[in-house]
Amino acid sequence: MIPTKNVERYIDACLASVLGQSYWRVEVIVVDDASTDRTRSKLARWVSKDSRVQVFDVDVSDPNAARNFGIERARGEYVTFLDGDDVLLAGAYRDLIASLRATGSDFVVGSYDRLVGGRRTPAAFWIDEAHRVDRPGTTVQAFPDIMVNAVQWTKLYVRRFWDEAGLRFPEGGHFQDQIVSASAYSRASRFDVASRRIVAWRIRLEGTSMTQQTVSPRQVSDRFGSAAAALAIVRAEAGADVAEERLIQFLSNDVAIAAAQLPGMGDEACRALRAGLLALAPPIERRAVWDRVPAESKVLYALLIAGDEARARAYVEQGGLDLLAHELVVVDGRTYVTLPFWDDQDAALPLAWFQAAPRELRAFEHARSSAH
């Protein structure tokens, strides 16, 4: 199922990658959401030359509503998604379906690359770590690390499971993949994790992809709203331990991505960021969470939570998010990162915010070993 809107530059490559799969028994449902460029005319040409392609026109200004519209019209044994500017990698459907047929799992999730200016580059390291090996027939309790992969275009679902689990995209917001993935991971009796990359996710240099826009107040608020909704689902359906793991992931990755955009935020977006942090972040005394969140993010969060926007912006400008530009120091057996405001008494930041997380220690160790 492919939602499209003004992707004339990319839709041919997208559809060619799907229709050229070695697994050819596919029903390609494209829902075009009132494109104003040549997307629709290009889609018409694909319909004329390949009977597997069906195109529907809607005017909903919402990719999630378009996805729901397409799902309702899909008739296949499996359901999967792709964005109109991305590219499916060779053999993806063959391997994902083979995995499900071998295990009888409810869905399978694969890894992905970034596609930047025609070049494939690795995804974020936490995605690569989650997909380091194949994990057939696992559960979210057994492998909560996989929740970092929350996008829908990496997953192929058994349609029966999709319907019985009541999966549907919430409409009218951003980052709703988080909610669908939280529901799927929590409700599946078992799922497969594939180590192979199945999609090249296009990073548009013009920044028009929805998942690349994080600075507007609405999108900042939506990011936190989706995170809160996903956490509530995981807590209720997968348990408190799994929800804590997901909270750590949000604070380490998703929220960090949003906070890093602070230099490009106006006052309203900054207020939305602070409000989201106040609602999501636990108190510093909850060490089981904070000890695993990177210090480079923790210090920025602390400044924002305290309402010290000036120091928060200065922190980013002074390289606070450039972890390896700073030094490690051990105090009373704990390792800290000497980030900006480390020794600034006026900032009044508790030492705990500077404590290095395990992944930061691994980064320093990797840097040291690479230097020799």
Sequence and secondary structure as in RCSB ss.txt:
>XXXX:A:sequence
MIPTKNVERYIDACLASVLGQSYWRVEVIVVDDASTDRTRSKLARWVSKDSRVQVFDVDVSDPNAARNFGIERAR
GEYVTFLDGDDVLLAGAYRDLIASLRATGSDFVVGSYDRLVGGRRTPAAFWIDEAHRVDRPGTTVQAFPDIMVNA
VQWTKLYVRRFWDEAGLRFPEGGHFQDQIVSASAYSRASRFDVASRRIVAWRIRLEGTSMTQQTVSPRQVSDRFG
SAAAALAIVRAEAGADVAEERLIQFLSNDVAIAAAQLPGMGDEACRALRAGLLALAPPIERRAVWDRVPAESKVL
YALLIAGDEARARAYVEQGGLDLLAHELVVVDGRTYVTLPFWDDQDAALPLAWFQAAPRELRAFEHARSSAH
>XXXX:A:secstr
 EEESS TTTHHHHHHHHHTSS     EEEEEE   SSHHHHHHHHHHH TTEEEEEE  S HHHHHHHHHHH  
SSEEE   TT EE TTHHHHHHHHHHHH  SEEEEEEEEEETTEEEE  HHHHHHTSS EEEE TTT GGGGG  
 GGGEEEEHHHHHHTT     SSS THHHHHHHHHHH S EEEEEEEEEEEEE TT  SGGG   SHHHHHHHHH
HHHHHHHHHHHHT HHHHHHHHHHIIIIIHHHHHTTGGG  HHHHHHHHHHHHHH   TT HHHHTTS HHHHHH
HHHHHTT HHHHHHHHHTTTT GGGS EEEETTEEEE  TTTT GGG   GGGGB  HHHHHHHHHHHHHH 
